[in-house]
Amino acid sequence: MSAESPYESVRNPRLPWGYWLISTEEYDGREFLDEDGRVWSSVREALWVGRLGMPPVHVATMNEALEFLSSVLAILDRRIIGIEERAYDVFANDWGGSRFYALWLSSQGLIDQLSNNCVSLEGPLSPEGRAILVALASTRSAKDAPLPLGLRWIRAREGLDHGFDKEAVQDLVSRQETFARSLEYSFSRCELAGKPAVKLVGPDIRPNIPYRSTIWSMVFPDEYARDRFYIWCHERIDMWESWGEIARRHGAASLSSHFLNLRFCDEDISF
């Protein structure tokens, strides 16, 4: 809304954004008519194109961007959806990205400026920002609805798969995990310092005290990257004993170097 006509002066801020849209019988209730006579396929499209001024895009792209927006708004406003998270966590300490997003939210009138004209992701939501949050939370897809808004949704969409096909990944790797447990050296997924990781466990033979321990590990930025490497290892399960010997005899760094060589040994060189 414009500075002359704040949202709360012309709309009921206690209701979800878009409550004034009319579901038209002419379109069998599948489209919505706004006060300017424009027809939208959904409340979300009316918000995305009509209110935020974004370009028409595929519905999946629009929904992903709006889920991110609603997650940020939910983190900022704990009165509607209880989430105790700092908004800067969303951007993984990318201060430039978080600053730009805060400026965009402010330019859209979705957050209020702090004192001294300071714009921050710690600023409170405007009445319209809260109304948009309620509308987005009420129109989530069946795919997104099971996961609460906020940082959990954002982290679940990290990685090249954007959070999809995780069940297929699990089904694939579980076929070999039972067999792998009987091997002298075996890779497994784990968490290290709260990050997704893969570790290699093998015999650590010392005088009179043979036992199994972690002899190599690697941390990944997200679960998808970790699972992709884990599958890569399972595709080469016949090499685990050889890799284990490299780590045990020459150290974990030698195995990491070996993996790097394997990754690029068959890459073409083009100029």
C-alpha positions as CSV (number, residue, x, y, z in Angstrom):
1,M,0.0,0.0,0.0
2,S,1.1,3.6,-0.5
3,A,2.3,5.8,2.3
4,E,-0.9,7.9,1.9
5,S,-3.1,4.8,2.3
6,P,-1.6,2.3,4.8
7,Y,-2.9,-1.2,4.5
8,E,-4.6,-1.2,7.9
9,S,-6.6,1.9,6.9
10,V,-8.3,0.3,3.9
11,R,-8.2,-3.4,4.8
12,N,-8.9,-5.5,7.9
13,P,-5.4,-6.4,9.1
14,R,-6.9,-9.3,11.3
15,L,-7.9,-11.2,8.1
16,P,-5.6,-13.0,5.7
17,W,-4.3,-11.0,2.7
18,G,-6.7,-11.4,-0.3
19,Y,-9.8,-11.9,1.7
20,W,-11.5,-9.4,-0.7
21,L,-10.9,-11.6,-3.8
22,I,-14.0,-13.1,-5.3
23,S,-14.1,-16.7,-6.4
24,T,-16.1,-16.4,-9.7
25,E,-18.8,-18.9,-10.7
26,E,-18.0,-18.0,-14.3
27,Y,-14.7,-19.9,-13.9
28,D,-16.2,-22.7,-11.8
29,G,-14.6,-21.3,-8.7
30,R,-11.1,-22.0,-10.0
31,E,-10.1,-18.3,-10.4
32,F,-10.3,-15.2,-8.4
33,L,-11.4,-11.7,-9.4
34,D,-9.8,-8.6,-7.7
35,E,-11.2,-5.1,-7.3
36,D,-9.5,-3.9,-10.5
37,G,-11.2,-6.6,-12.6
38,R,-8.1,-8.7,-13.0
39,V,-8.5,-12.5,-12.9
40,W,-6.0,-14.7,-11.0
41,S,-5.7,-18.5,-10.9
42,S,-5.1,-18.4,-7.1
43,V,-4.7,-16.1,-4.2
44,R,-1.0,-16.8,-4.4
45,E,-0.8,-15.6,-8.0
46,A,-2.7,-12.4,-7.1
47,L,-0.1,-11.8,-4.3
48,W,2.9,-12.7,-6.5
49,V,2.1,-10.8,-9.6
50,G,-0.6,-8.3,-8.6
51,R,0.8,-7.2,-5.2
52,L,4.5,-7.9,-5.2
53,G,5.0,-7.1,-8.9
54,M,6.9,-10.2,-9.7
55,P,6.8,-11.8,-13.2
56,P,4.5,-14.6,-14.1
57,V,6.5,-17.9,-13.7
58,H,5.8,-21.6,-13.4
59,V,3.6,-22.3,-10.4
60,A,6.3,-24.5,-8.8
61,T,8.8,-21.6,-9.0
62,M,6.3,-19.1,-7.6
63,N,5.3,-21.4,-4.7
64,E,8.9,-22.1,-3.8
65,A,9.7,-18.4,-3.6
66,L,6.5,-17.7,-1.6
67,E,7.3,-20.5,0.8
68,F,10.7,-18.9,1.4
69,L,9.0,-15.5,1.9
70,S,6.5,-17.0,4.4
71,S,9.3,-18.8,6.2
72,V,11.2,-15.5,6.6
73,L,8.1,-13.7,7.7
74,A,7.3,-16.5,10.2
75,I,10.8,-16.3,11.7
76,L,10.4,-12.5,12.1
77,D,6.9,-12.6,13.7
78,R,6.6,-15.2,16.5
79,R,3.1,-14.2,17.5
80,I,1.5,-16.0,14.6
81,I,3.7,-19.1,14.2
82,G,6.0,-19.9,17.1
83,I,9.5,-20.2,15.8
84,E,12.5,-19.2,17.9
85,E,15.0,-18.6,15.1
86,R,17.1,-15.7,14.0
87,A,16.3,-14.6,10.5
88,Y,20.0,-14.3,9.6
89,D,20.3,-18.1,9.9
90,V,18.2,-18.3,6.8
91,F,21.0,-16.7,4.8
92,A,23.8,-18.7,6.4
93,N,25.6,-15.6,7.6
94,D,25.4,-14.0,4.1
95,W,25.1,-10.5,5.3
96,G,24.8,-9.1,1.8
97,G,21.9,-11.4,0.9
98,S,20.1,-10.8,4.2
99,R,20.6,-7.0,3.9
100,F,19.2,-7.0,0.4
101,Y,16.2,-9.1,1.3
102,A,15.5,-6.8,4.3
103,L,15.6,-3.8,2.0
104,W,13.2,-5.6,-0.5
105,L,10.8,-6.5,2.4
106,S,10.9,-2.8,3.5
107,S,10.3,-1.5,0.0
108,Q,7.3,-3.8,-0.2
109,G,6.0,-2.5,3.1
110,L,6.1,-5.9,4.7
111,I,8.4,-4.9,7.6
112,D,8.7,-1.7,9.6
113,Q,11.9,0.3,9.7
114,L,13.7,0.5,13.0
115,S,14.8,3.8,14.5
116,N,17.1,6.1,12.5
117,N,15.8,4.7,9.2
118,C,17.6,1.4,9.9
119,V,16.3,-1.6,7.9
120,S,17.0,-5.0,9.4
121,L,15.7,-8.6,9.4
122,E,15.1,-8.0,13.1
123,G,12.5,-5.4,12.3
124,P,8.8,-6.1,13.1
125,L,6.3,-7.1,10.5
126,S,3.9,-4.5,9.2
127,P,0.1,-5.2,9.5
128,E,0.2,-6.1,5.8
129,G,3.2,-8.4,6.4
130,R,1.3,-10.3,9.0
131,A,-1.8,-10.5,6.8
132,I,0.4,-11.9,4.0
133,L,2.0,-14.4,6.4
134,V,-1.5,-15.7,7.4
135,A,-2.6,-16.0,3.8
136,L,0.5,-17.9,2.8
137,A,0.3,-20.2,5.8
138,S,-3.3,-20.9,4.9
139,T,-2.7,-21.7,1.2
140,R,0.3,-24.1,1.4
141,S,0.5,-27.1,-0.9
142,A,0.0,-30.7,0.2
143,K,3.8,-31.1,-0.4
144,D,4.9,-28.3,1.8
145,A,2.2,-28.4,4.5
146,P,3.7,-31.2,6.6
147,L,6.9,-29.2,7.3
148,P,6.5,-26.2,9.6
149,L,7.3,-22.8,8.2
150,G,10.7,-21.4,9.1
151,L,14.3,-22.5,9.0
152,R,13.3,-26.2,8.9
153,W,11.5,-25.7,5.6
154,I,14.4,-23.7,4.1
155,R,17.0,-26.3,5.1
156,A,14.8,-29.1,3.7
157,R,15.0,-27.4,0.3
158,E,18.7,-26.9,0.3
159,G,20.8,-29.0,-2.1
160,L,20.4,-29.7,-5.8
161,D,17.3,-31.8,-5.2
162,H,15.5,-29.0,-3.4
163,G,14.4,-31.6,-0.8
164,F,12.8,-34.0,-3.3
165,D,13.3,-37.8,-3.8
166,K,14.8,-38.4,-0.4
167,E,12.7,-41.6,0.0
168,A,14.1,-42.8,-3.3
169,V,17.7,-42.1,-2.1
170,Q,17.1,-43.9,1.2
171,D,15.6,-46.9,-0.6
172,L,18.6,-47.1,-2.9
173,V,21.3,-47.0,-0.3
174,S,19.6,-49.3,2.1
175,R,19.9,-52.2,-0.3
176,Q,23.6,-52.4,0.3
177,E,23.9,-51.2,3.9
178,T,23.1,-54.6,5.4
179,F,25.8,-56.3,3.3
180,A,28.3,-53.4,4.1
181,R,28.1,-54.0,7.8
182,S,29.9,-57.3,7.4
183,L,32.9,-55.7,5.6
184,E,36.2,-54.9,7.4
185,Y,35.9,-51.3,6.2
186,S,32.5,-49.6,5.8
187,F,31.2,-46.2,5.1
188,S,28.1,-44.8,6.9
189,R,26.2,-41.6,7.2
190,C,26.4,-39.5,10.4
191,E,26.5,-36.0,11.8
192,L,29.6,-34.2,12.9
193,A,29.3,-30.9,14.8
194,G,25.7,-30.8,13.6
195,K,26.6,-31.1,10.0
196,P,25.7,-34.0,7.6
197,A,28.8,-36.2,7.2
198,V,30.1,-39.6,6.0
199,K,32.6,-41.6,8.0
200,L,34.8,-44.6,7.3
201,V,35.1,-47.2,10.1
202,G,37.7,-49.8,10.1
203,P,40.2,-51.8,12.3
204,D,42.6,-49.6,14.3
205,I,45.0,-52.3,15.4
206,R,47.3,-51.3,18.2
207,P,49.4,-53.6,20.4
208,N,47.1,-56.1,22.0
209,I,44.0,-53.9,21.6
210,P,42.3,-54.5,18.3
211,Y,39.1,-52.5,17.8
212,R,37.1,-50.6,15.2
213,S,37.2,-46.8,15.0
214,T,36.6,-43.9,12.6
215,I,39.6,-43.6,10.4
216,W,38.3,-41.0,7.9
217,S,35.3,-38.6,7.7
218,M,34.1,-35.7,5.6
219,V,31.5,-33.0,6.4
220,F,29.0,-31.7,3.7
221,P,27.0,-28.5,3.4
222,D,23.6,-30.4,3.2
223,E,22.1,-33.8,3.3
224,Y,21.8,-34.1,-0.5
225,A,25.5,-33.5,-1.1
226,R,26.2,-36.0,1.6
227,D,23.9,-38.6,0.2
228,R,25.2,-38.1,-3.3
229,F,28.7,-38.9,-2.1
230,Y,27.4,-41.8,-0.1
231,I,25.8,-43.3,-3.2
232,W,29.0,-42.7,-5.1
233,C,30.8,-44.8,-2.5
234,H,28.2,-47.6,-2.7
235,E,28.7,-47.8,-6.5
236,R,32.3,-48.6,-5.7
237,I,31.8,-50.9,-2.8
238,D,34.5,-53.3,-4.2
239,M,37.1,-50.5,-3.5
240,W,36.3,-50.0,0.2
241,E,39.0,-52.3,1.4
242,S,41.6,-50.6,-0.7
243,W,40.4,-47.2,0.4
244,G,40.4,-48.3,4.0
245,E,44.0,-49.4,3.8
246,I,45.0,-46.0,2.4
247,A,43.4,-44.2,5.3
248,R,44.8,-46.6,7.9
249,R,48.3,-46.8,6.6
250,H,48.8,-43.3,5.2
251,G,46.2,-41.1,7.1
252,A,42.8,-39.6,6.4
253,A,44.3,-36.8,4.3
254,S,45.7,-39.3,1.9
255,L,42.3,-40.8,1.3
256,S,40.8,-37.4,0.8
257,S,43.5,-36.6,-1.8
258,H,42.8,-40.0,-3.4
259,F,39.1,-39.1,-3.7
260,L,39.9,-35.8,-5.3
261,N,42.1,-37.5,-7.9
262,L,39.3,-40.0,-8.7
263,R,36.8,-37.2,-9.1
264,F,38.8,-35.5,-11.9
265,C,40.9,-38.3,-13.4
266,D,38.4,-38.8,-16.3
267,E,37.5,-35.2,-16.9
268,D,38.1,-33.8,-20.4
269,I,40.3,-30.7,-20.7
270,S,38.7,-28.1,-23.0
271,F,39.9,-24.6,-23.8
